Amino acid sequence: MAIDGSEYSDKAFEYACELSIMKNIPLIIINVVEEYATIGHSILRELKKSSKQLLHEYKGRAESLDIRTARIIHSVGNAAEEILKIANGKDIDTLVIGSKGKYGTSKDMLGGTSYKLVHYSRCTVTVVK
């Protein structure tokens, strides 16, 4: 499951936790820091730090629900590409993602990352609204 701290990410997290408990499967929580050429080194360092804090917060929430197999993965790069790389490399069978990210607008039917995952993933993708 991929998170970014948005409202839709929280809903996707709740769904993924239910799925993990119901099917007794591990929960892998992923956050990707988007790296842009115009971001300075100090800003990127702060984004990485915030990402790691966010991941630990979500892992703690999962553990409070008695999910003991929660793991976190922090990555840097293009969100969709990194999530696909992780999903394929770890043989993940289901991705859970919010329909929009932090910067999606109400006019968007799907955010850019969720759209790409739905179209290019080898595994099942559940998009939570």
C-alpha positions in Angstrom: 0.0 0.0 0.0 1.3 3.4 -0.9 0.8 6.4 1.3 1.4 10.2 1.1 -0.5 11.5 4.2 -3.5 12.7 2.2 -7.2 12.1 3.0 -7.4 9.5 0.3 -4.2 7.9 1.5 -5.7 7.5 5.0 -8.8 5.8 3.5 -6.6 3.5 1.5 -4.6 2.7 4.6 -7.7 1.7 6.5 -8.8 -0.5 3.7 -5.4 -2.1 3.4 -5.3 -2.8 7.1 -8.7 -4.5 7.0 -7.5 -6.6 4.0 -4.3 -7.5 5.9 -6.3 -8.6 9.0 -9.0 -10.4 7.1 -6.7 -12.4 4.8 -3.8 -12.6 7.3 -1.3 -11.2 4.9 1.6 -8.9 5.4 1.2 -5.1 5.1 3.9 -3.3 3.2 3.6 0.5 3.5 5.4 2.5 0.8 6.2 6.2 0.5 8.0 7.8 -2.4 9.7 11.2 -2.2 9.4 12.7 -5.7 12.8 14.0 -6.7 12.8 17.0 -9.0 15.8 18.6 -10.6 14.8 22.0 -9.1 14.7 20.8 -5.5 17.8 21.7 -3.5 19.7 19.2 -1.4 18.5 20.6 1.9 14.9 20.5 0.8 15.3 16.9 -0.4 16.8 16.0 2.9 13.8 17.4 4.8 11.4 15.6 2.4 13.2 12.3 3.1 13.0 13.0 6.8 9.3 13.8 6.7 8.7 10.6 4.6 10.4 8.4 7.1 8.4 10.0 10.0 5.2 9.5 8.0 6.1 5.8 7.4 6.8 5.2 11.1 3.5 6.9 12.0 1.5 4.6 9.7 3.4 1.5 10.9 2.6 2.4 14.4 -1.1 2.8 13.5 -1.0 -0.7 11.8 0.6 -2.2 14.9 -2.0 -0.7 17.1 -4.5 -2.7 15.0 -2.5 -5.9 15.8 -0.9 -6.1 12.4 2.4 -7.5 13.4 3.7 -8.1 9.8 3.7 -4.4 8.8 6.9 -3.3 7.0 7.8 0.1 5.6 9.7 1.0 2.4 11.0 4.5 1.7 12.0 5.3 -1.8 13.1 8.4 -3.9 12.1 9.0 -7.5 9.0 9.0 -9.6 6.2 7.6 -7.4 4.5 5.4 -10.0 7.8 4.0 -11.3 9.1 3.3 -7.8 5.9 1.6 -6.6 5.8 -0.6 -9.7 9.5 -1.5 -9.2 8.8 -2.4 -5.6 5.6 -4.3 -6.3 7.3 -6.4 -9.1 10.5 -7.0 -7.1 8.7 -8.1 -4.0 6.1 -10.2 -5.8 3.2 -8.2 -4.4 -0.2 -9.4 -5.5 -2.3 -6.4 -4.6 -1.6 -2.7 -4.4 -3.9 -0.4 -2.5 -3.7 3.3 -3.2 -5.9 6.4 -2.7 -7.7 7.7 -5.8 -5.9 11.1 -5.5 -2.7 12.2 -3.7 -1.9 15.2 -1.7 -2.0 17.5 -4.7 -4.9 16.1 -6.6 -7.9 18.4 -7.3 -11.6 17.6 -7.0 -11.8 17.8 -10.8 -9.5 14.8 -11.2 -11.1 11.4 -11.5 -7.8 9.7 -10.6 -4.5 11.2 -9.6 -1.5 10.7 -11.9 0.1 8.0 -9.7 -3.1 5.9 -9.3 -3.8 6.2 -13.0 -0.4 4.9 -13.9 -0.6 2.0 -11.4 -4.0 0.9 -12.7 -2.7 0.9 -16.2 0.8 -0.5 -15.9 0.8 -2.8 -12.8 1.1 -6.5 -13.3 -0.9 -7.1 -10.1 -4.3 -6.1 -8.9 -4.7 -2.5 -7.9 -7.4 -1.4 -5.5 -8.1 2.4 -5.7 -9.9 3.7 -2.7 -12.0 6.9 -2.8 
